Amino acid sequence: MRHPCFALLCLLALSAPPVMAAGEPLTRGNQTLELFISEEFSPAAKAELRAWIDFTAGALAGVYGHWPRKHWQVAVTPVSGFGEDPIPWAQVHRGDVDRIEFYITPRADAQDLRRAWTGYHEMAHLLIPYRGWGDAWFSEGLATYYQNLLQVRAGVIDEQQMWQNMHDGFQRGMDDTRFDGQPLHTVSNNMRVKGGFMRVYWSGAWYFLQLDARLRRQSRGAGGLDAALARLNTCCADTPMSARDMASRLDSLNEVYIFLPLYEQVRDSTAVPAYDSLFASLGISVVDGEVRLQQSGPGADLRRQIAKPQPR
């Protein structure tokens, strides 16, 4: 997965690879993350980068109680001249060994990087099996949804900020009207060429928020999206699957019938689905663009469950 990027940055990524230090292993039980940090970073900067990756990977491990992959890699390369964003570009390579590549501004420290959403987004892609080609809205929506969950669960943002981020994102998706009237799967498959990123990302995020809320409501808080995806990871982490296959398997594994019908609904949607009723069911109101959270009631209880890691 690549973020939209400046032409020069894409050119840098396609040029000769940087000199990288030998992979440094970070371990959790019998799982290994190999960390490759460019030799262009100073020793102090390398220490900051190790601390950031360890922190962000720890947030990812909180979803299943372990990392989604037994063996995976992260590579970090410096890039300069691209404004204030500490992570101007990143991409995920899915294969026998999944690898995430981050391009970092040299002055970024661990605190800057912890506050950036990009690290959480890229790592969240590993929560599902490689999906193959097509339906990018599914994997991008999952990563967009979980980037917010991982940040709030790690204490980087509070619950108020998480839901404000979600509201602002849904609004950006709704404001991206260039392809309204076209089904999401068409916009999604043409996104890299024609645009429509906000509609694609936030339609997908709506899908996963809707599912999370339904699963928790149906199970009276005993299960949610974390647990549902963990079952998929246990059975099929090494199996390439289409988004439709994943939705169907998730229904089967969790003995529900909500993933596939909602998948079909969102895939064929012609605009970002309305989120006001979904927010209301979670005890969230919006006044002049500002999110307000109810402090009591079943919706508020459900909302707080979503923001917390699921007990294991």
PEWO-V340024 format. One line per field, one symbol per residue. ss: DSSP state (H for helix, E for strand, L for the rest). psi: psi as a letter, one per 40 degrees, with the letter a starting at -180 (. if undefined). burial: # if it has 24 or more other ideal C-beta (glycine too) atoms within 12 Angstrom, else .. A space follows every 50 residues. Layout:
# PEWO-V340024
ss: ???
psi: ???
burial: ???
This chain:
# PEWO-V340024
ss: LELLLLHHHHHHHHLLLLLELLLEEEEELLEEEEEEEELLLLHHHHHHHH HHHHHHHHHHHHHHLLLLLLEEEEEEEELLLLLLLLLLEEEEELLLLEEE EEEELLLLLHHHHHHLHHHHHHHHHHHLLLLLLLLHHHHHHHHHHHHHHH HHHLLLLLHHHHHHHHHHHHHHHHHLLLLLLLLHHHHHHLHHHHLLHHHH HHHHHHHHHHHHHHHHHHLLLLLLHHHHHHHHHHHHLLLLLLHHHHHHHH HHHHLLLLHHHHHHHHHLLLLLLLLHHHHHHLLEEEELLEEEELLLLHHH HHHHHHHLLLLL
psi: hiihiidddddddeahiihiiihhhhihbeihhhhhhieeiidddddddd dddddddddddedeeiididhiihhhiiiiffaehegdiiihhhadhihh hhhihdehidddddehdddddddddeeiiheaiifddddddddddddddd dddeediiddddddddddddddddegedehdiiddddddedddeafdddd ddddddddddddddddddefediadddddddddddedehhiidddddddd dddefigddddddddddeieihiiedddddeefhihhfehhhhieiiddd ddddddeiihi.
burial: ###.#...#...#......#.....#......######..#...##.### ##############.####.#########..#..########.#...### ######.#.#.####################...################ ####.##.#..##########.#..#..#..#######..#....##### #################.....###########..##...########## #..#.#.###.##..##.#.###.#..##.####......#.#.....## .######.##..
